[in-house]
Amino acid sequence: MIGVADTLNIVGLIAVGIGLLLGLKIRWACVGGILLLALYYLAHPPFPGLEQGPAEGSYWIVNKNLIELAALLVLYQFPVYTSFGIERLFNRKKVEPANG
């Protein structure tokens, strides 16, 4: 049986994925993704001397979760919502006709 935490994790991953893929509420999706990746990183930190959890290789302090977190920070910092995705269609400024 799937627990509440598992269900929230699945819903969070789907929401972040849809937001980033479709370009809808990109900044919210970045914040959600950053929070999820930070929790994943802290659940099994790749620090020397600690027992390693399930991992794809041997890491030392920096693993794929930290790299993806940095990529989402870059997406959050730049106004990509004005150039890409569905949100761009809603943020277009209407051009007013010139008087005269």
Number of C-alpha atoms within 10 A of each C-alpha: 4 6 8 9 9 11 11 11 13 11 12 17 16 12 16 22 17 15 21 20 13 13 20 19 16 26 22 15 23 23 17 19 22 22 14 18 20 16 13 13 18 12 10 14 21 19 12 10 6 9 10 14 10 7 11 8 7 9 14 9 11 12 16 13 18 18 12 15 20 14 13 21 16 13 17 18 10 10 12 16 20 15 12 14 18 17 18 15 12 11 11 9 8 6 6 6 6 5 4 3
